[in-house]
Amino acid sequence: MSRPRIAIATCADYEELKLDDRLLAAALEERGAEARRLVWSEDEPNWEEVDSCLVRSTWDYHEKHGEFLAWARQAEAATALHNSAELIAWNSRKTYLRELAEVGVPVVPTVWVG
């Protein structure tokens, strides 16, 4: 059986994976997977070479929000995306915190500006 090939999505600002993502990659490798860095906004992945994708340090998504959401939908259509494109879109709008608070989930105190 071949090793699972897992893309770790990050942003262009990082020439290499950040420390927590490097630790994740090492843990995945220790468990028999092949982990690779994927810059969501620059790399043109051959999705046939990836079994799944983890969205991790895509901290520049807000600068190209529409493109990022389109990328997430493309990734989800091509491979196993963790989490779903729908959940990523919901989470990318920080008003999700208000939705969580409204159903009783503790969140960081927030002032909402209209």
N, C-alpha and C positions, 0 to 999 in steps of 0.2 A: 504494500500500500504506500502511496506517495505521501509526502509530508504536506499538511495543510499550508497553503500560502496566504498569509494575512497581511494586507496593506494597513499601515498605520497612517491615517490622514493627518497632515499638519499644514502649517502655513509657510509661505515663501520666506518669511523673516528668519526662519531657523535653518541654518546650513546643515544642521544635523538634528536628530531628534532631541527634544528636551530630556532632562534627567529622568523624570517619571516615565516618559515614553521609552527611553532606553532600558529602564528597569522592566517595563512591560515586555519589550521585545526580547530581552534576555530570558524572562520567565516563559514566554511562548516558545523560544528556541529550546529551553531545557525540557519542555514538554513535547518536543518533536515537531514543532511548527517552523516554518520559515517566515520571518517577519521582515517587512521592508517598508521604508519611508515612502510616502506618497504626498507630494505637495498638491493639494486639491486644485489650486488655481493655475498651476503651470504644467504639471505632468499630464501626458496623454496616455493613461494606462491602457495596456492591452488587458481588458477585463478577463480574457480567457486565461491569463496567467495568474489570476488572483481568485482565491476561493471565498474570501470575505474581506470586508473593510471595516475598520474601527475608526470612527471620527474622534479625534483626540484633541490636538492643539491647533485647531483651525481659527486662531484668534483674530484673524483679519476678515472673517466672514461678513462682518457688519459693513465693511467698506465696499463690498460687492454682493450685497445681500441676495438680489435676484439671481445672480450667477451662481452663488453658493447653493441656493435651493434647487436650481436646475441641475447642478452637479450632483447633489444628493439624490435627486430623482433618477438621474442617469446611472449612478452607482447602484442604486437599489434595483434597477431594471436589469443590470448586468451581473450582479453578484449578491452575496448575502451581506447586506448593510446592517451594521449594528450601531445605532438604533434605526428605526424606519425613517424614511424621508419625511413622512407626516409628523412624526414626533420631533425630528430635528427642526422642522419649520415652526412647530408650536413653541419649542424651547428657544428658538432664535429670537422670538418676540418676548421681551422680558415681562410682558403683561401676564405671562403664565404664572408668575409669582402671585399676582392678585387672584387669579383663578384658584390657585392652591389655598391661599389664605381664606377665601370665601367658603371653602369646604372644610376648614378647620385644620389644615396642615400648617404647622409653625413655619414662618418665613422670617427673613431678616426684616426689621422694621423699614418700611419704604414710604416715601412721600411721592404720590403720583401727581404729575403735572399734566394738565390737559393740553 
